[in-house]
Structures are given as C-alpha cells and as structure tokens.
Amino acid sequence: MRIINFKLSSEDKQMITKYTDFGDHFWMVSQDVYEDIVALLYTGYKSISRHIISFDDLYEEAKNRYVSGYEVSYKRGLEKLFEMRRDIVFFANGDLFRDVYDDNKLTLEQKAEILLKGMEAILDHLMNHTPDKGLGNQGSQSSGQGSGQGISGGTTPYEMYGNILNAILPPSTNKGQGNGVGATRGKDELEKNNKLNEELRKKIGSLVRKVFQQGRYNLFNLASNFLSAFDRDEKGEWTDVEIGNSLRFRPMRGLSELSKIPSYNFFLPDEVLEAKIINRQFMVPQYRERKKRKQLIYVLGDVSSSMGGERREMFMKAVMISLGRKAIEDTGRMFYRFFESSPHALKGLTARYQWPSFSEEIIDKQMSGGTSIHNAVAQASEDIEKIKEVDDETELVLITDGTELLDADEINKRVTCKKYCILLESVGSSMLDSYKKCFDTVLVANVSSVDDAMKHGLEFSKCR
C-alpha cells in the first residue's frame, strides 16, 4: 500500500528499478516503499501532511486485507498500517532525508540513489545481524503488494531507518546549550547560528553517508540499545548515576508523537481514537528539566591492544556514543580521553555542533598499545580540577576490559568525585575486588557477542 498520495511517472518507476536491481535485499519489502521514498522527493517534508493518506484510508485498507484473508487479525493489520504511516512521517522529517532533499547540488535522481542505496544497506544489516528472525510479509517488486514490513518482529524498513538515524543524530534542543537559538538573540548571533547550522548539516550529511558506506550503523544501534538500558531503572544498574532527567508525562503535541503512545490505543473505536488525537488527549513521556547542579561527565576510554576484538571495541565505542548523546540531550558537558599505556589528548563535547566530529572520531579510533589505568586516572584528576566549574556535579566513567590490577589507595586519593567503571569482560574475583574498592559503581557486560547485543541490548550486571 502506498502511504504518500503522489503519482509517479513511468520514468520515475524505471529509475527506481534501476537502483533496486543492483542490491541483494531489495526484494524483502514492497515496491510501494521505494515509490513512497521517491514521491517524498517531489512533495518534500514540509508538505507531507497534504499528501499522506488519511486514517479513514487505513481503516478501509485494514478491513479489505482482513476480509480477503491477507491478514488473519484485523487489529494487527490496522496496527501495521498505522506503524507504516507513522514511520514515513518520521523518515520524511529525519536528518538524512532533509539533508539530501535540501542539497541543491544533487539532482533528483542522485537524491533517489542515496536514499535507495541507504535502504539496501539497512536491509543487508537486518539480514546479517538478525539470524533468528524469519521474513514476514514479504512484498514483491513485480506485484506491488505487501505491507512494507518485510521483517518479522515489528520492525519496518522506515522504522529501522529512523532507529539508525536517531541513534546517529541527537535531536535538536532549544535549551540554550552551545549555539542553540534563543527567543531573544541578537541579529549577529542569529546569523552566526544559521551559519553554524549550515555547516552542521553538511557535516551530518557527510557522517551519515560515511556510516552507511562503512557499514558501521550497527555501532550506533548498539549505542541506542545501551542508551535504553541506561535510562531504565528495572535492574538498578544506573540508579545512582545523576545523568539525565526525571520522567513525567504531558499531552501529545501532534501526529509526530503517535509512536510514543501505547499501541493498544490504536484499537479504540474510530470516533474515540480520532477525537483523542484531534484533542491531543493522549499522554506521552517527557523528561523534566534538571533541577540539580550542572552535569560534568569525564570519560576514560581504553583503546589498548587488548580491546581490539570486535566485541570489546564495538561495546566501548557504543558506550562512548551513548554517553556523548546523553550529554548533548541533557545539556550537560562531556570531556574524554582515550588511553593505552599513556593518555591521549583531552577532547570535549559541550555543544551539538561538535557531534559529527565526535562521532567520526569514535568510529575511526584504532586499538593499540599497552594499558595503564593509573596513568589515565592521574591525568583525569588534573583535567577535572582545571575544567570543572563551581556548580558542576562531576562524575568519572572508566570503560575498560579490566586487564590491570588497581591500587585503590592511589586512585581514591587522586579522584574524589563519583566514579563509575564499565567492565566489558568478566574478570577474576581478586581483579574485580580491586575495581570495587576504587569505584562507587562497577558494571560488567554480560552479553557474549555483538549479535546478541543487537538483538537483546547491551545488558550489564551491577557488581557494586
């Protein structure tokens, strides 16, 4: 089913065939998905509301699918259609689509090529990293039928696109951090901000293409999984970590927030559902403004040779990306050093425009050298004294595989702020005890492989 009401020409459809014939995985979803992507290049993201199908169309299509036997459950069929409609709204308003759509140097065909090849990269990722998931409602390019889902387990191609891009790119914020635009900024500052935003868009576009080309989107997905675990308090891993805001609820602001309400609401009677949406009566979660002191996170990332295996390297980078994104979203400040036998240069992530260069550095970082956590902590102690402000609440986070026995007296004497250690490998009891004596909280990764983490999230056990 097409979600965007825009008729494509035969030339457009030939162009789609041209770029979808080259890949190994395009057959997994409906041709309608690719036609909607190209249709968006004509309608644009600002006019999507005038071209997207209505709720009534969704109800009618769900009924037809159920009556014809295409769907065994009317409710599940309707939920799928709502998910597809929601996902394309997110896709059209995502940074990747906006960056490509707004690039005047690209022709429409070049834009279509970037987006379609990005879809192929995602489908390739799904096939290679979810071995236990079979194919669900597979669409056919020739038939033009199919739900557009393609993958069982509730993940649509649009949603996968959105998950990857949301993990890569932190959302905009108007909380006044960095170079954000306030309500009463002067003309010069606004012009400066607009220039920075332009540069940021170019960097973001470059980063997104680089991520797709290198096939590193699984790294950002891991980071997103870790961030979800980071936010929830079910097992108490991060109960004492003052990073982030407390949760409350507020009325939804518009259709773009439909994904935040529980899916069972879509099974309400039509008139009730539409009335609640029109009147914005559904409640969605929102983080309160932080009332505590400003947050300063100082991170030490182990890049020694022992971290060179795929699992350790990927997990370390995913945690770094998660902490960086959390700092950006919460308008905190993050400083970090990589280290091996000696600490690397001090870097900072204090404003959103720094995010692309931060992400690129994480992606490209190579593992080599010996390990000296003591040298790294000694340097961190000096750095924190220089960069912290009077009202900062400072926390040090160490990410390592735990190959070095620590001297608790030395480390506790040097660093008096809250300290957290994330061990990417299980270690012996004597080694673990040395870390428990040095850090307020010690977390140990209990996921055996990257594939497991992609499916179940980055799970950690709290040892202290």
Order of alpha helices (4+ residues) and beta strands (2+ residues): alpha-alpha-alpha-alpha-alpha-alpha-alpha-alpha-alpha-alpha-beta-alpha-beta-beta-alpha-beta-beta-alpha-alpha-beta-alpha-beta-alpha-beta-alpha-beta
